Amino acid sequence: MKPNLSTQHSALSTALAIFAKAPVPGQVKTRLCPPLTPDEAATLHGTFVLDTLERTKVAIGKWRLPIDRYVACAPSASLVFFKILEERHGVRLLDQVGEDLGQRMHQVFTELFGRGYERVCIVGTDVPTLPLCEYQQAISLLDAHDVVLGPATDGGYYFIGLKRLVPELFIGIPWSTGNVLAATKQKATALNLTVGLLTEWRDVDGAEDLQALIHDCAQDTRRPKQDKVFSGRTAGALQLLGMRLKSR
């Protein structure tokens, strides 16, 4: 019988920061353009952000996980898009601050550990089909490890969780390359940190990832309603994009 995680930790135990960019055409999912137009890429990105908010809420409720959710916003938490998320989804907002991804993640970890959380996690929005159980698994792994990483198939990671601030994990990493995960694990080993790994998952960065997602979505439409992975919103967007791409 699995322990009830809500009774093991305080209500202020874990913070989960969802790293999200505002869906502004030309500023998000640029590696999908072409084959997508900037407007199409921004719309798809917006669905991914909403999926992540909805799926994390379901996961937290399903397993009664002791998690407070934040959205780490770029370019600014003051944008109307993020204010709507705050109001409708019950999340708290943070600004992303820093010149590269490592600096921005380090700043969020610093901010949230400074607020008294025992565990801080970051997840990206490019894994709209990530199984809900991975969030439960992440909390369990953090009980036994210093660092938890969610490996992406492109050599990066879609999730990172820590029990204390470790600035070295965000310095000297070749961001936006296929060596991010390996370099981070190497750093952790050099610091004598134990690393727990979640399931490897494909994130959506390039055209090949998009085609794989469209294919998976088509398969998903054949499943019973209770077994569907994609939200109706994202399924509709992917079906439309799939038809448009065939005619281009």
C-alpha positions in Angstrom: 0.0 0.0 0.0 1.5 3.4 -1.0 1.8 6.0 1.7 -0.4 9.1 1.7 2.1 11.7 0.7 -0.1 14.5 2.0 0.4 13.3 5.5 4.2 13.0 5.2 5.1 16.6 4.5 3.9 20.0 5.4 1.6 22.0 3.2 4.6 24.2 2.3 6.6 21.1 1.3 7.0 21.4 -2.5 6.9 24.1 -5.1 6.4 23.3 -8.7 7.3 26.1 -11.2 5.9 25.7 -14.7 8.3 27.5 -17.1 6.2 29.3 -19.7 6.5 31.9 -22.4 3.6 34.0 -23.5 2.2 32.7 -26.8 3.5 35.7 -28.9 3.9 34.9 -32.7 7.5 34.9 -33.7 8.8 34.6 -30.1 7.8 31.0 -29.3 8.3 27.6 -31.0 10.4 29.3 -33.7 12.0 26.0 -34.6 8.6 24.9 -35.9 8.5 27.7 -38.4 8.5 26.4 -41.1 6.5 24.2 -41.5 4.1 26.2 -39.2 3.5 29.9 -39.5 4.4 32.0 -36.4 0.7 32.3 -35.6 0.1 28.6 -35.7 3.2 27.9 -33.6 2.1 30.4 -31.0 -1.4 29.0 -30.8 0.0 25.5 -30.4 2.4 26.7 -27.7 -0.6 28.3 -25.9 -2.4 25.0 -25.8 0.7 23.3 -24.3 0.8 25.9 -21.5 -2.9 25.3 -20.7 -2.4 21.5 -20.9 0.4 21.7 -18.4 -1.6 23.8 -15.9 -4.6 21.4 -16.2 -2.6 18.2 -16.0 -0.5 19.3 -13.0 -3.7 20.3 -11.2 -5.2 16.9 -11.9 -2.1 15.0 -10.8 -1.8 17.0 -7.5 -5.5 16.3 -6.7 -5.4 12.7 -7.7 -2.5 11.8 -5.4 -3.0 14.6 -2.9 0.5 15.8 -3.6 1.8 18.5 -1.2 2.6 20.9 -4.1 2.1 24.6 -4.6 2.1 25.6 -8.3 3.8 28.6 -9.8 4.2 29.9 -13.3 7.6 31.3 -14.1 6.7 33.8 -16.8 8.6 35.2 -19.8 8.9 37.9 -20.8 6.9 39.3 -17.8 4.3 38.1 -15.3 2.5 41.4 -15.9 1.2 40.3 -19.3 -2.6 39.8 -19.4 -2.1 36.1 -20.6 -0.4 35.3 -17.3 -2.8 37.3 -15.2 -5.7 35.2 -16.7 -3.8 32.0 -15.8 -3.3 33.2 -12.3 -7.0 34.0 -11.9 -8.5 30.9 -13.6 -6.0 28.2 -12.5 -5.1 29.3 -9.0 -1.3 29.6 -9.7 1.1 32.1 -8.4 3.3 34.1 -10.8 7.1 34.7 -11.0 9.2 36.5 -13.5 11.9 34.6 -15.3 15.1 36.6 -14.8 18.5 35.8 -16.4 20.3 35.8 -19.8 20.1 32.1 -20.4 18.0 29.1 -19.3 20.4 28.2 -16.5 20.4 31.6 -15.0 16.6 31.7 -15.2 16.1 28.4 -13.5 18.7 29.2 -10.8 16.8 32.4 -10.0 13.5 30.5 -9.6 15.1 27.9 -7.4 16.7 30.7 -5.3 13.3 32.5 -5.0 11.3 29.5 -4.0 13.8 28.0 -1.6 13.9 31.4 0.0 10.2 31.2 0.6 10.7 28.1 2.8 9.9 25.2 0.5 11.7 21.9 1.2 11.6 20.8 -2.4 11.5 22.9 -5.6 10.8 21.5 -9.0 10.6 23.0 -12.5 8.8 21.5 -15.5 8.6 22.7 -19.0 5.5 23.0 -21.2 6.7 21.0 -24.2 5.6 17.6 -22.8 1.8 17.7 -23.2 1.4 14.0 -23.1 3.6 13.4 -20.0 1.8 10.8 -17.8 0.3 12.2 -14.7 2.0 9.5 -12.6 5.4 11.1 -13.3 4.6 13.9 -10.9 3.9 11.4 -8.1 7.1 9.6 -9.1 9.1 12.8 -8.9 8.0 13.5 -5.3 8.9 9.9 -4.4 12.3 10.1 -6.0 13.1 13.4 -4.2 12.6 11.5 -0.9 15.6 9.3 -1.8 17.7 11.5 -4.1 19.3 14.9 -4.2 18.4 15.7 -7.8 15.5 14.4 -10.0 15.7 14.8 -13.7 13.2 14.1 -16.5 15.2 13.1 -19.5 14.1 14.4 -22.9 14.7 12.3 -26.0 16.8 15.1 -27.5 19.4 15.0 -24.7 17.9 17.7 -22.6 15.6 17.5 -19.6 11.9 18.5 -19.2 11.9 18.4 -15.4 14.3 19.1 -12.6 13.7 18.8 -8.8 16.0 19.7 -6.0 16.0 19.5 -2.2 18.5 22.4 -1.8 19.9 25.1 -3.9 22.8 23.9 -6.1 24.1 26.8 -8.2 26.7 24.6 -9.9 24.1 22.6 -11.8 23.3 25.7 -13.9 26.8 27.0 -14.6 28.8 25.8 -17.7 26.0 23.7 -19.1 25.7 23.8 -23.0 22.1 24.9 -23.1 20.0 24.2 -26.2 22.3 21.2 -27.2 21.9 17.5 -26.9 24.4 17.4 -24.0 22.4 19.2 -21.4 21.3 16.1 -19.5 24.7 14.4 -19.7 26.5 17.5 -18.5 24.0 18.1 -15.6 24.4 14.5 -14.5 28.2 14.8 -14.7 28.1 17.9 -12.5 25.8 16.2 -10.0 28.2 13.3 -9.8 31.2 15.6 -9.3 29.3 17.2 -6.4 28.5 13.8 -4.8 24.8 14.3 -5.4 22.5 11.4 -6.1 20.3 11.6 -9.2 16.9 10.0 -9.7 15.5 9.8 -13.2 11.9 10.0 -14.4 10.7 8.3 -17.6 12.4 9.6 -20.8 9.9 11.6 -22.8 9.8 13.4 -26.1 9.4 17.2 -25.9 8.2 19.2 -28.9 10.9 21.4 -30.4 11.3 20.6 -34.1 9.3 19.5 -37.1 10.0 15.8 -36.4 8.7 16.2 -32.9 5.5 17.9 -34.3 4.9 15.1 -36.8 5.3 12.5 -34.1 2.8 14.4 -31.9 0.3 14.6 -34.7 0.6 10.8 -35.2 0.2 10.1 -31.5 -2.9 12.4 -31.5 -4.4 10.4 -34.3 -3.9 7.2 -32.4 -5.4 8.8 -29.3 -8.7 9.6 -31.0 -9.3 5.8 -31.2 -9.1 5.4 -27.5 -12.1 5.4 -25.2 -12.8 8.8 -23.7 -11.5 7.9 -20.2 -8.2 6.7 -21.7 -7.5 9.7 -23.9 -4.2 11.5 -23.3 -4.7 14.7 -25.3 -7.0 17.4 -24.2 -9.8 18.2 -26.6 -8.3 21.6 -27.2 -4.9 20.3 -28.2 -6.3 17.4 -30.2 -8.3 19.9 -32.2 -5.3 22.1 -32.9 -3.2 19.1 -34.0 -5.8 17.7 -36.3 -6.2 21.1 -38.0 -2.4 21.5 -38.3 -2.1 18.0 -39.7 -4.6 18.7 -42.4 -2.9 22.0 -43.2 0.5 20.5 -43.5 -0.6 17.9 -46.0 -1.7 20.6 -48.3 1.6 22.6 -48.1 
